[in-house]
Amino acid sequence: LPSVPLQILLYVNGIYYTFYFLATLAMMVYKSQVFSYPDDFLAPDLTLLFVMAALEALRLQLGSKGNLTEEEAPLGLSLVLTVGSALVSLYFLLWQTYVLRADVLLNALLLSTYGLESVLKVMAIAAFVS
């Protein structure tokens, strides 16, 4: 049977990521207006945010499909994409030009949901294989 907690978490994470994307985009605009945000760093940060959005959409789609159809391959690929999204989130948490407290809170929550989601995905894959 598909993992109900995983499916719920994928749904909630989709809603949270929409909020995360809009909040991070708004904070980048704020930082570029209030601080002296170098143009050489603003464009890559924005590009990385949009790449992360595409990764996130694909990750959530594959995770949901893999869970509902009880297939290991899409769920495993979603797990790999989770690692990629977590690395980008770590970049926004630690290495972007300006890190605000709001960035720390948003990314810490996102990383914790990635961790919980990863554990549930591994458990679901183990259940589907056996």
A tleap script that builds the chain and sets N, CA, C and O, in Angstrom:
source leaprc.protein.ff14SB
mol = sequence {
  NLEU PRO SER VAL PRO LEU GLN ILE LEU LEU
  TYR VAL ASN GLY ILE TYR TYR THR PHE TYR
  PHE LEU ALA THR LEU ALA MET MET VAL TYR
  LYS SER GLN VAL PHE SER TYR PRO ASP ASP
  PHE LEU ALA PRO ASP LEU THR LEU LEU PHE
  VAL MET ALA ALA LEU GLU ALA LEU ARG LEU
  GLN LEU GLY SER LYS GLY ASN LEU THR GLU
  GLU GLU ALA PRO LEU GLY LEU SER LEU VAL
  LEU THR VAL GLY SER ALA LEU VAL SER LEU
  TYR PHE LEU LEU TRP GLN THR TYR VAL LEU
  ARG ALA ASP VAL LEU LEU ASN ALA LEU LEU
  LEU SER THR TYR GLY LEU GLU SER VAL LEU
  LYS VAL MET ALA ILE ALA ALA PHE VAL CSER
}
set mol.1.N position { 0.822 -1.182 0.000 }
set mol.1.CA position { 0.000 0.000 0.000 }
set mol.1.C position { 0.874 1.255 0.000 }
set mol.1.O position { 1.952 1.264 0.594 }
set mol.2.N position { 0.412 2.307 -0.661 }
set mol.2.CA position { 1.178 3.561 -0.649 }
set mol.2.C position { 1.285 4.116 0.772 }
set mol.2.O position { 0.421 3.880 1.616 }
set mol.3.N position { 2.345 4.843 1.009 }
set mol.3.CA position { 2.577 5.451 2.317 }
set mol.3.C position { 1.739 6.725 2.440 }
set mol.3.O position { 1.988 7.714 1.751 }
set mol.4.N position { 0.755 6.685 3.319 }
set mol.4.CA position { -0.111 7.848 3.526 }
set mol.4.C position { 0.661 9.016 4.156 }
set mol.4.O position { 0.498 10.152 3.710 }
set mol.5.N position { 1.505 8.772 5.190 }
set mol.5.CA position { 2.262 9.905 5.737 }
set mol.5.C position { 3.175 10.559 4.693 }
set mol.5.O position { 3.324 11.781 4.679 }
set mol.6.N position { 3.784 9.753 3.823 }
set mol.6.CA position { 4.635 10.309 2.778 }
set mol.6.C position { 3.824 11.151 1.808 }
set mol.6.O position { 4.259 12.231 1.409 }
set mol.7.N position { 2.655 10.670 1.428 }
set mol.7.CA position { 1.815 11.414 0.490 }
set mol.7.C position { 1.360 12.741 1.099 }
set mol.7.O position { 1.337 13.767 0.419 }
set mol.8.N position { 1.004 12.715 2.364 }
set mol.8.CA position { 0.600 13.944 3.051 }
set mol.8.C position { 1.767 14.921 3.117 }
set mol.8.O position { 1.598 16.116 2.874 }
set mol.9.N position { 2.956 14.411 3.448 }
set mol.9.CA position { 4.134 15.275 3.542 }
set mol.9.C position { 4.503 15.856 2.176 }
set mol.9.O position { 4.909 17.016 2.092 }
set mol.10.N position { 4.369 15.071 1.109 }
set mol.10.CA position { 4.635 15.593 -0.236 }
set mol.10.C position { 3.669 16.732 -0.573 }
set mol.10.O position { 4.069 17.743 -1.151 }
set mol.11.N position { 2.413 16.563 -0.215 }
set mol.11.CA position { 1.412 17.603 -0.470 }
set mol.11.C position { 1.723 18.870 0.330 }
set mol.11.O position { 1.711 19.973 -0.216 }
set mol.12.N position { 1.997 18.704 1.615 }
set mol.12.CA position { 2.297 19.848 2.473 }
set mol.12.C position { 3.586 20.532 2.013 }
set mol.12.O position { 3.680 21.759 2.028 }
set mol.13.N position { 4.572 19.740 1.607 }
set mol.13.CA position { 5.821 20.315 1.136 }
set mol.13.C position { 5.619 21.101 -0.157 }
set mol.13.O position { 6.302 22.102 -0.376 }
set mol.14.N position { 4.704 20.674 -1.008 }
set mol.14.CA position { 4.382 21.440 -2.212 }
set mol.14.C position { 3.815 22.804 -1.873 }
set mol.14.O position { 4.171 23.801 -2.501 }
set mol.15.N position { 2.947 22.853 -0.896 }
set mol.15.CA position { 2.371 24.128 -0.455 }
set mol.15.C position { 3.455 24.980 0.205 }
set mol.15.O position { 3.565 26.174 -0.070 }
set mol.16.N position { 4.255 24.361 1.077 }
set mol.16.CA position { 5.307 25.118 1.757 }
set mol.16.C position { 6.336 25.644 0.764 }
set mol.16.O position { 6.812 26.770 0.907 }
set mol.17.N position { 6.686 24.841 -0.241 }
set mol.17.CA position { 7.691 25.320 -1.181 }
set mol.17.C position { 7.189 26.530 -1.973 }
set mol.17.O position { 7.974 27.418 -2.305 }
set mol.18.N position { 5.913 26.572 -2.272 }
set mol.18.CA position { 5.365 27.753 -2.946 }
set mol.18.C position { 5.575 28.992 -2.081 }
set mol.18.O position { 5.999 30.037 -2.575 }
set mol.19.N position { 5.277 28.872 -0.794 }
set mol.19.CA position { 5.519 29.965 0.142 }
set mol.19.C position { 7.010 30.282 0.229 }
set mol.19.O position { 7.397 31.451 0.223 }
set mol.20.N position { 7.847 29.249 0.310 }
set mol.20.CA position { 9.295 29.420 0.399 }
set mol.20.C position { 9.828 30.179 -0.817 }
set mol.20.O position { 10.621 31.110 -0.675 }
set mol.21.N position { 9.391 29.778 -2.005 }
set mol.21.CA position { 9.856 30.413 -3.240 }
set mol.21.C position { 9.486 31.893 -3.260 }
set mol.21.O position { 10.331 32.746 -3.533 }
set mol.22.N position { 8.226 32.192 -2.972 }
set mol.22.CA position { 7.782 33.585 -2.993 }
set mol.22.C position { 8.478 34.420 -1.920 }
set mol.22.O position { 8.854 35.564 -2.173 }
set mol.23.N position { 8.650 33.857 -0.729 }
set mol.23.CA position { 9.318 34.584 0.354 }
set mol.23.C position { 10.792 34.812 0.031 }
set mol.23.O position { 11.317 35.899 0.274 }
set mol.24.N position { 11.456 33.812 -0.506 }
set mol.24.CA position { 12.868 33.957 -0.855 }
set mol.24.C position { 13.045 34.961 -1.984 }
set mol.24.O position { 13.978 35.763 -1.964 }
set mol.25.N position { 12.154 34.921 -2.967 }
set mol.25.CA position { 12.207 35.890 -4.062 }
set mol.25.C position { 11.990 37.311 -3.533 }
set mol.25.O position { 12.698 38.237 -3.931 }
set mol.26.N position { 11.022 37.480 -2.647 }
set mol.26.CA position { 10.760 38.796 -2.059 }
set mol.26.C position { 11.955 39.275 -1.233 }
set mol.26.O position { 12.301 40.456 -1.261 }
set mol.27.N position { 12.583 38.355 -0.500 }
set mol.27.CA position { 13.752 38.752 0.291 }
set mol.27.C position { 14.925 39.127 -0.600 }
set mol.27.O position { 15.706 40.010 -0.247 }
set mol.28.N position { 15.064 38.474 -1.746 }
set mol.28.CA position { 16.140 38.846 -2.674 }
set mol.28.C position { 15.904 40.246 -3.238 }
set mol.28.O position { 16.838 41.034 -3.384 }
set mol.29.N position { 14.657 40.540 -3.547 }
set mol.29.CA position { 14.330 41.886 -4.016 }
set mol.29.C position { 14.613 42.899 -2.906 }
set mol.29.O position { 15.188 43.958 -3.160 }
set mol.30.N position { 14.213 42.575 -1.692 }
set mol.30.CA position { 14.463 43.448 -0.536 }
set mol.30.C position { 15.965 43.666 -0.342 }
set mol.30.O position { 16.410 44.800 -0.166 }
set mol.31.N position { 16.738 42.591 -0.372 }
set mol.31.CA position { 18.185 42.700 -0.170 }
set mol.31.C position { 18.830 43.537 -1.269 }
set mol.31.O position { 19.756 44.306 -1.007 }
set mol.32.N position { 18.343 43.388 -2.491 }
set mol.32.CA position { 18.937 44.155 -3.591 }
set mol.32.C position { 18.624 45.649 -3.477 }
set mol.32.O position { 19.375 46.480 -3.986 }
set mol.33.N position { 17.519 45.990 -2.810 }
set mol.33.CA position { 17.147 47.392 -2.644 }
set mol.33.C position { 17.786 48.025 -1.407 }
set mol.33.O position { 18.215 49.178 -1.451 }
set mol.34.N position { 17.849 47.279 -0.314 }
set mol.34.CA position { 18.318 47.823 0.956 }
set mol.34.C position { 19.836 47.720 1.099 }
set mol.34.O position { 20.486 48.655 1.568 }
set mol.35.N position { 20.391 46.591 0.698 }
set mol.35.CA position { 21.833 46.372 0.821 }
set mol.35.C position { 22.501 46.604 -0.527 }
set mol.35.O position { 21.835 46.697 -1.558 }
set mol.36.N position { 23.792 46.691 -0.503 }
set mol.36.CA position { 24.520 46.822 -1.768 }
set mol.36.C position { 24.798 45.417 -2.310 }
set mol.36.O position { 25.916 44.909 -2.220 }
set mol.37.N position { 23.768 44.812 -2.866 }
set mol.37.CA position { 23.842 43.443 -3.380 }
set mol.37.C position { 24.584 43.489 -4.714 }
set mol.37.O position { 24.075 44.077 -5.669 }
set mol.38.N position { 25.756 42.895 -4.810 }
set mol.38.CA position { 26.510 42.957 -6.069 }
set mol.38.C position { 25.752 42.274 -7.212 }
set mol.38.O position { 25.224 41.174 -7.047 }
set mol.39.N position { 25.704 42.928 -8.358 }
set mol.39.CA position { 24.995 42.360 -9.511 }
set mol.39.C position { 25.587 41.027 -9.937 }
set mol.39.O position { 24.885 40.166 -10.468 }
set mol.40.N position { 26.883 40.861 -9.701 }
set mol.40.CA position { 27.534 39.600 -10.062 }
set mol.40.C position { 27.004 38.424 -9.236 }
set mol.40.O position { 27.124 37.275 -9.661 }
set mol.41.N position { 26.423 38.692 -8.073 }
set mol.41.CA position { 25.902 37.643 -7.212 }
set mol.41.C position { 24.382 37.540 -7.259 }
set mol.41.O position { 23.834 36.473 -6.982 }
set mol.42.N position { 23.700 38.608 -7.598 }
set mol.42.CA position { 22.238 38.591 -7.623 }
set mol.42.C position { 21.709 37.674 -8.724 }
set mol.42.O position { 20.808 36.869 -8.484 }
set mol.43.N position { 22.258 37.792 -9.910 }
set mol.43.CA position { 21.784 36.972 -11.032 }
set mol.43.C position { 21.976 35.472 -10.769 }
set mol.43.O position { 21.040 34.708 -11.002 }
set mol.44.N position { 23.142 35.016 -10.296 }
set mol.44.CA position { 23.278 33.583 -9.994 }
set mol.44.C position { 22.348 33.109 -8.874 }
set mol.44.O position { 21.830 31.994 -8.926 }
set mol.45.N position { 22.138 33.960 -7.860 }
set mol.45.CA position { 21.228 33.576 -6.780 }
set mol.45.C position { 19.800 33.410 -7.302 }
set mol.45.O position { 19.114 32.453 -6.945 }
set mol.46.N position { 19.358 34.332 -8.139 }
set mol.46.CA position { 18.015 34.218 -8.730 }
set mol.46.C position { 17.908 33.004 -9.637 }
set mol.46.O position { 16.903 32.294 -9.614 }
set mol.47.N position { 18.935 32.765 -10.431 }
set mol.47.CA position { 18.938 31.594 -11.316 }
set mol.47.C position { 18.857 30.316 -10.503 }
set mol.47.O position { 18.110 29.398 -10.840 }
set mol.48.N position { 19.631 30.264 -9.431 }
set mol.48.CA position { 19.618 29.081 -8.571 }
set mol.48.C position { 18.250 28.873 -7.932 }
set mol.48.O position { 17.811 27.734 -7.771 }
set mol.49.N position { 17.579 29.946 -7.570 }
set mol.49.CA position { 16.236 29.828 -6.997 }
set mol.49.C position { 15.257 29.250 -8.014 }
set mol.49.O position { 14.432 28.405 -7.667 }
set mol.50.N position { 15.343 29.697 -9.264 }
set mol.50.CA position { 14.443 29.172 -10.292 }
set mol.50.C position { 14.787 27.732 -10.671 }
set mol.50.O position { 13.892 26.940 -10.966 }
set mol.51.N position { 16.068 27.389 -10.665 }
set mol.51.CA position { 16.470 25.991 -10.907 }
set mol.51.C position { 15.940 25.113 -9.784 }
set mol.51.O position { 15.466 24.002 -10.022 }
set mol.52.N position { 16.024 25.618 -8.562 }
set mol.52.CA position { 15.510 24.864 -7.418 }
set mol.52.C position { 14.000 24.643 -7.542 }
set mol.52.O position { 13.498 23.578 -7.183 }
set mol.53.N position { 13.279 25.645 -8.048 }
set mol.53.CA position { 11.831 25.504 -8.235 }
set mol.53.C position { 11.523 24.401 -9.238 }
set mol.53.O position { 10.599 23.613 -9.034 }
set mol.54.N position { 12.293 24.341 -10.322 }
set mol.54.CA position { 12.080 23.285 -11.311 }
set mol.54.C position { 12.411 21.913 -10.718 }
set mol.54.O position { 11.677 20.949 -10.934 }
set mol.55.N position { 13.509 21.828 -9.974 }
set mol.55.CA position { 13.871 20.575 -9.300 }
set mol.55.C position { 12.779 20.144 -8.330 }
set mol.55.O position { 12.427 18.967 -8.248 }
set mol.56.N position { 12.259 21.108 -7.606 }
set mol.56.CA position { 11.239 20.809 -6.599 }
set mol.56.C position { 9.955 20.286 -7.242 }
set mol.56.O position { 9.347 19.340 -6.742 }
set mol.57.N position { 9.549 20.895 -8.338 }
set mol.57.CA position { 8.341 20.435 -9.025 }
set mol.57.C position { 8.525 19.007 -9.519 }
set mol.57.O position { 7.638 18.170 -9.348 }
set mol.58.N position { 9.666 18.727 -10.128 }
set mol.58.CA position { 9.949 17.377 -10.619 }
set mol.58.C position { 10.056 16.390 -9.466 }
set mol.58.O position { 9.554 15.270 -9.558 }
set mol.59.N position { 10.706 16.798 -8.385 }
set mol.59.CA position { 10.888 15.940 -7.215 }
set mol.59.C position { 9.547 15.546 -6.584 }
set mol.59.O position { 9.318 14.385 -6.247 }
set mol.60.N position { 8.676 16.537 -6.437 }
set mol.60.CA position { 7.366 16.257 -5.841 }
set mol.60.C position { 6.506 15.401 -6.762 }
set mol.60.O position { 5.791 14.515 -6.294 }
set mol.61.N position { 6.568 15.655 -8.068 }
set mol.61.CA position { 5.793 14.869 -9.023 }
set mol.61.C position { 6.250 13.404 -9.022 }
set mol.61.O position { 5.427 12.491 -8.956 }
set mol.62.N position { 7.559 13.193 -9.094 }
set mol.62.CA position { 8.083 11.821 -9.089 }
set mol.62.C position { 7.796 11.118 -7.761 }
set mol.62.O position { 7.458 9.935 -7.744 }
set mol.63.N position { 7.930 11.841 -6.658 }
set mol.63.CA position { 7.656 11.239 -5.354 }
set mol.63.C position { 6.209 10.819 -5.209 }
set mol.63.O position { 5.917 9.731 -4.712 }
set mol.64.N position { 5.311 11.673 -5.638 }
set mol.64.CA position { 3.891 11.350 -5.555 }
set mol.64.C position { 3.534 10.183 -6.479 }
set mol.64.O position { 2.819 9.261 -6.086 }
set mol.65.N position { 4.042 10.239 -7.707 }
set mol.65.CA position { 3.769 9.161 -8.668 }
set mol.65.C position { 4.332 7.832 -8.172 }
set mol.65.O position { 3.653 6.806 -8.214 }
set mol.66.N position { 5.583 7.857 -7.700 }
set mol.66.CA position { 6.203 6.632 -7.210 }
set mol.66.C position { 5.484 6.054 -6.009 }
set mol.66.O position { 5.358 4.836 -5.887 }
set mol.67.N position { 5.012 6.911 -5.124 }
set mol.67.CA position { 4.300 6.443 -3.940 }
set mol.67.C position { 2.936 5.866 -4.307 }
set mol.67.O position { 2.563 4.795 -3.827 }
set mol.68.N position { 2.201 6.565 -5.147 }
set mol.68.CA position { 0.848 6.110 -5.479 }
set mol.68.C position { 0.842 4.859 -6.359 }
set mol.68.O position { -0.054 4.024 -6.235 }
set mol.69.N position { 1.823 4.722 -7.238 }
set mol.69.CA position { 1.888 3.546 -8.106 }
set mol.69.C position { 2.742 2.435 -7.507 }
set mol.69.O position { 2.871 1.360 -8.094 }
set mol.70.N position { 3.322 2.695 -6.342 }
set mol.70.CA position { 4.173 1.741 -5.629 }
set mol.70.C position { 5.348 1.280 -6.480 }
set mol.70.O position { 5.685 0.096 -6.503 }
set mol.71.N position { 5.968 2.227 -7.178 }
set mol.71.CA position { 7.144 1.931 -7.993 }
set mol.71.C position { 8.375 2.510 -7.310 }
set mol.71.O position { 8.367 3.638 -6.816 }
set mol.72.N position { 9.442 1.696 -7.296 }
set mol.72.CA position { 10.664 2.128 -6.619 }
set mol.72.C position { 11.436 3.165 -7.429 }
set mol.72.O position { 12.024 4.079 -6.851 }
set mol.73.N position { 11.446 3.040 -8.759 }
set mol.73.CA position { 12.291 3.909 -9.601 }
set mol.73.C position { 11.931 5.394 -9.464 }
set mol.73.O position { 12.824 6.197 -9.192 }
set mol.74.N position { 10.662 5.796 -9.641 }
set mol.74.CA position { 10.367 7.223 -9.480 }
set mol.74.C position { 10.609 7.724 -8.059 }
set mol.74.O position { 11.034 8.860 -7.850 }
set mol.75.N position { 10.334 6.864 -7.095 }
set mol.75.CA position { 10.550 7.251 -5.698 }
set mol.75.C position { 12.047 7.398 -5.410 }
set mol.75.O position { 12.457 8.305 -4.686 }
set mol.76.N position { 12.855 6.505 -5.976 }
set mol.76.CA position { 14.303 6.602 -5.807 }
set mol.76.C position { 14.877 7.833 -6.486 }
set mol.76.O position { 15.757 8.499 -5.942 }
set mol.77.N position { 14.367 8.136 -7.693 }
set mol.77.CA position { 14.817 9.339 -8.393 }
set mol.77.C position { 14.405 10.591 -7.622 }
set mol.77.O position { 15.151 11.569 -7.571 }
set mol.78.N position { 13.230 10.557 -7.030 }
set mol.78.CA position { 12.782 11.676 -6.194 }
set mol.78.C position { 13.694 11.841 -4.982 }
set mol.78.O position { 13.965 12.961 -4.547 }
set mol.79.N position { 14.161 10.727 -4.443 }
set mol.79.CA position { 15.083 10.764 -3.314 }
set mol.79.C position { 16.416 11.409 -3.719 }
set mol.79.O position { 16.994 12.179 -2.952 }
set mol.80.N position { 16.897 11.093 -4.921 }
set mol.80.CA position { 18.131 11.700 -5.423 }
set mol.80.C position { 17.934 13.204 -5.626 }
set mol.80.O position { 18.811 13.999 -5.287 }
set mol.81.N position { 16.775 13.594 -6.184 }
set mol.81.CA position { 16.489 15.015 -6.377 }
set mol.81.C position { 16.333 15.739 -5.046 }
set mol.81.O position { 16.614 16.935 -4.957 }
set mol.82.N position { 15.889 15.029 -4.012 }
set mol.82.CA position { 15.792 15.621 -2.681 }
set mol.82.C position { 17.175 16.034 -2.188 }
set mol.82.O position { 17.333 17.083 -1.564 }
set mol.83.N position { 18.170 15.204 -2.474 }
set mol.83.CA position { 19.546 15.541 -2.083 }
set mol.83.C position { 19.992 16.813 -2.814 }
set mol.83.O position { 20.608 17.692 -2.211 }
set mol.84.N position { 19.682 16.910 -4.110 }
set mol.84.CA position { 20.028 18.110 -4.872 }
set mol.84.C position { 19.338 19.350 -4.336 }
set mol.84.O position { 19.963 20.401 -4.198 }
set mol.85.N position { 18.059 19.234 -4.035 }
set mol.85.CA position { 17.319 20.372 -3.477 }
set mol.85.C position { 17.847 20.759 -2.105 }
set mol.85.O position { 17.896 21.941 -1.766 }
set mol.86.N position { 18.243 19.764 -1.316 }
set mol.86.CA position { 18.797 20.050 0.010 }
set mol.86.C position { 20.122 20.801 -0.111 }
set mol.86.O position { 20.410 21.685 0.696 }
set mol.87.N position { 20.921 20.456 -1.109 }
set mol.87.CA position { 22.189 21.169 -1.307 }
set mol.87.C position { 21.950 22.627 -1.698 }
set mol.87.O position { 22.660 23.520 -1.236 }
set mol.88.N position { 20.956 22.864 -2.544 }
set mol.88.CA position { 20.639 24.242 -2.922 }
set mol.88.C position { 20.098 25.006 -1.710 }
set mol.88.O position { 20.422 26.176 -1.507 }
set mol.89.N position { 19.277 24.336 -0.919 }
set mol.89.CA position { 18.758 24.967 0.291 }
set mol.89.C position { 19.899 25.292 1.263 }
set mol.89.O position { 19.884 26.335 1.917 }
set mol.90.N position { 20.877 24.402 1.350 }
set mol.90.CA position { 22.047 24.669 2.173 }
set mol.90.C position { 22.816 25.886 1.669 }
set mol.90.O position { 23.327 26.679 2.460 }
set mol.91.N position { 22.893 26.028 0.354 }
set mol.91.CA position { 23.541 27.210 -0.214 }
set mol.91.C position { 22.815 28.477 0.263 }
set mol.91.O position { 23.452 29.434 0.703 }
set mol.92.N position { 21.478 28.473 0.172 }
set mol.92.CA position { 20.719 29.649 0.589 }
set mol.92.C position { 20.799 29.869 2.103 }
set mol.92.O position { 20.639 30.994 2.577 }
set mol.93.N position { 21.040 28.818 2.845 }
set mol.93.CA position { 21.157 28.931 4.297 }
set mol.93.C position { 22.536 29.443 4.723 }
set mol.93.O position { 22.638 30.228 5.666 }
set mol.94.N position { 23.587 29.009 4.044 }
set mol.94.CA position { 24.938 29.292 4.514 }
set mol.94.C position { 25.763 30.221 3.637 }
set mol.94.O position { 26.547 31.018 4.153 }
set mol.95.N position { 25.601 30.135 2.306 }
set mol.95.CA position { 26.587 30.751 1.432 }
set mol.95.C position { 26.079 31.860 0.526 }
set mol.95.O position { 26.870 32.427 -0.229 }
set mol.96.N position { 24.812 32.189 0.566 }
set mol.96.CA position { 24.395 33.293 -0.292 }
set mol.96.C position { 24.969 34.600 0.245 }
set mol.96.O position { 25.464 34.656 1.371 }
set mol.97.N position { 24.898 35.641 -0.567 }
set mol.97.CA position { 25.581 36.893 -0.240 }
set mol.97.C position { 25.129 37.467 1.099 }
set mol.97.O position { 25.963 37.774 1.951 }
set mol.98.N position { 23.835 37.612 1.290 }
set mol.98.CA position { 23.290 38.095 2.567 }
set mol.98.C position { 22.310 37.051 3.085 }
set mol.98.O position { 21.413 36.620 2.360 }
set mol.99.N position { 22.481 36.645 4.339 }
set mol.99.CA position { 21.585 35.675 4.962 }
set mol.99.C position { 20.868 36.368 6.111 }
set mol.99.O position { 21.495 36.780 7.088 }
set mol.100.N position { 19.554 36.494 5.989 }
set mol.100.CA position { 18.735 37.101 7.037 }
set mol.100.C position { 18.218 36.018 7.974 }
set mol.100.O position { 18.301 34.829 7.665 }
set mol.101.N position { 17.687 36.431 9.117 }
set mol.101.CA position { 17.090 35.451 10.043 }
set mol.101.C position { 15.935 34.714 9.385 }
set mol.101.O position { 15.731 33.523 9.621 }
set mol.102.N position { 15.186 35.423 8.565 }
set mol.102.CA position { 14.071 34.782 7.855 }
set mol.102.C position { 14.590 33.693 6.918 }
set mol.102.O position { 13.952 32.651 6.772 }
set mol.103.N position { 15.741 33.923 6.283 }
set mol.103.CA position { 16.353 32.888 5.444 }
set mol.103.C position { 16.684 31.644 6.268 }
set mol.103.O position { 16.447 30.513 5.843 }
set mol.104.N position { 17.234 31.883 7.450 }
set mol.104.CA position { 17.602 30.767 8.320 }
set mol.104.C position { 16.368 29.964 8.706 }
set mol.104.O position { 16.389 28.734 8.648 }
set mol.105.N position { 15.299 30.640 9.096 }
set mol.105.CA position { 14.072 29.941 9.495 }
set mol.105.C position { 13.455 29.165 8.328 }
set mol.105.O position { 13.091 27.998 8.472 }
set mol.106.N position { 13.342 29.822 7.176 }
set mol.106.CA position { 12.738 29.174 6.010 }
set mol.106.C position { 13.532 27.946 5.577 }
set mol.106.O position { 12.956 26.892 5.305 }
set mol.107.N position { 14.851 28.083 5.514 }
set mol.107.CA position { 15.679 26.973 5.061 }
set mol.107.C position { 15.786 25.860 6.089 }
set mol.107.O position { 15.862 24.688 5.720 }
set mol.108.N position { 15.793 26.205 7.375 }
set mol.108.CA position { 15.835 25.174 8.408 }
set mol.108.C position { 14.564 24.319 8.363 }
set mol.108.O position { 14.635 23.097 8.494 }
set mol.109.N position { 13.419 24.950 8.182 }
set mol.109.CA position { 12.173 24.207 8.075 }
set mol.109.C position { 12.156 23.349 6.810 }
set mol.109.O position { 11.717 22.199 6.845 }
set mol.110.N position { 12.628 23.901 5.705 }
set mol.110.CA position { 12.673 23.145 4.451 }
set mol.110.C position { 13.603 21.940 4.575 }
set mol.110.O position { 13.260 20.845 4.130 }
set mol.111.N position { 14.768 22.133 5.173 }
set mol.111.CA position { 15.706 21.020 5.344 }
set mol.111.C position { 15.159 19.943 6.279 }
set mol.111.O position { 15.409 18.757 6.067 }
set mol.112.N position { 14.428 20.340 7.295 }
set mol.112.CA position { 13.844 19.338 8.196 }
set mol.112.C position { 12.755 18.535 7.492 }
set mol.112.O position { 12.634 17.332 7.724 }
set mol.113.N position { 11.963 19.175 6.640 }
set mol.113.CA position { 10.962 18.408 5.884 }
set mol.113.C position { 11.637 17.489 4.871 }
set mol.113.O position { 11.152 16.385 4.622 }
set mol.114.N position { 12.747 17.928 4.285 }
set mol.114.CA position { 13.502 17.052 3.379 }
set mol.114.C position { 14.006 15.817 4.123 }
set mol.114.O position { 13.948 14.704 3.598 }
set mol.115.N position { 14.495 16.013 5.333 }
set mol.115.CA position { 14.992 14.889 6.120 }
set mol.115.C position { 13.902 13.889 6.440 }
set mol.115.O position { 14.082 12.684 6.261 }
set mol.116.N position { 12.767 14.389 6.916 }
set mol.116.CA position { 11.649 13.508 7.239 }
set mol.116.C position { 11.132 12.811 5.987 }
set mol.116.O position { 10.818 11.620 6.016 }
set mol.117.N position { 11.044 13.550 4.899 }
set mol.117.CA position { 10.577 12.990 3.636 }
set mol.117.C position { 11.519 11.889 3.145 }
set mol.117.O position { 11.070 10.865 2.629 }
set mol.118.N position { 12.809 12.103 3.306 }
set mol.118.CA position { 13.790 11.106 2.863 }
set mol.118.C position { 13.645 9.804 3.652 }
set mol.118.O position { 13.704 8.717 3.078 }
set mol.119.N position { 13.457 9.917 4.961 }
set mol.119.CA position { 13.261 8.729 5.790 }
set mol.119.C position { 12.004 7.981 5.340 }
set mol.119.O position { 12.026 6.757 5.209 }
set mol.120.N position { 10.911 8.710 5.104 }
set mol.120.CA position { 9.671 8.070 4.676 }
set mol.120.C position { 9.804 7.446 3.287 }
set mol.120.O position { 9.208 6.402 3.021 }
set mol.121.N position { 10.576 8.070 2.403 }
set mol.121.CA position { 10.795 7.503 1.067 }
set mol.121.C position { 11.584 6.195 1.145 }
set mol.121.O position { 11.255 5.224 0.464 }
set mol.122.N position { 12.613 6.176 1.966 }
set mol.122.CA position { 13.402 4.947 2.125 }
set mol.122.C position { 12.531 3.840 2.697 }
set mol.122.O position { 12.617 2.693 2.259 }
set mol.123.N position { 11.695 4.174 3.668 }
set mol.123.CA position { 10.788 3.173 4.247 }
set mol.123.C position { 9.787 2.676 3.201 }
set mol.123.O position { 9.490 1.483 3.139 }
set mol.124.N position { 9.270 3.594 2.379 }
set mol.124.CA position { 8.311 3.186 1.344 }
set mol.124.C position { 8.980 2.312 0.294 }
set mol.124.O position { 8.402 1.312 -0.132 }
set mol.125.N position { 10.181 2.668 -0.126 }
set mol.125.CA position { 10.891 1.845 -1.100 }
set mol.125.C position { 11.153 0.459 -0.524 }
set mol.125.O position { 11.001 -0.539 -1.229 }
set mol.126.N position { 11.538 0.383 0.727 }
set mol.126.CA position { 11.767 -0.916 1.371 }
set mol.126.C position { 10.486 -1.735 1.425 }
set mol.126.O position { 10.520 -2.950 1.234 }
set mol.127.N position { 9.372 -1.091 1.679 }
set mol.127.CA position { 8.092 -1.803 1.722 }
set mol.127.C position { 7.665 -2.260 0.318 }
set mol.127.O position { 7.093 -3.341 0.173 }
set mol.128.N position { 7.933 -1.461 -0.698 }
set mol.128.CA position { 7.543 -1.827 -2.063 }
set mol.128.C position { 8.394 -2.983 -2.581 }
set mol.128.O position { 7.899 -3.827 -3.328 }
set mol.129.N position { 9.660 -3.031 -2.195 }
set mol.129.CA position { 10.560 -4.081 -2.671 }
set mol.129.C position { 10.190 -5.423 -2.048 }
set mol.129.O position { 10.239 -6.452 -2.722 }
set mol.130.N position { 9.825 -5.420 -0.779 }
set mol.130.CA position { 9.515 -6.696 -0.112 }
set mol.130.C position { 8.101 -7.156 -0.333 }
set mol.130.O position { 7.709 -8.209 0.170 }
savepdb mol mol.pdb
quit
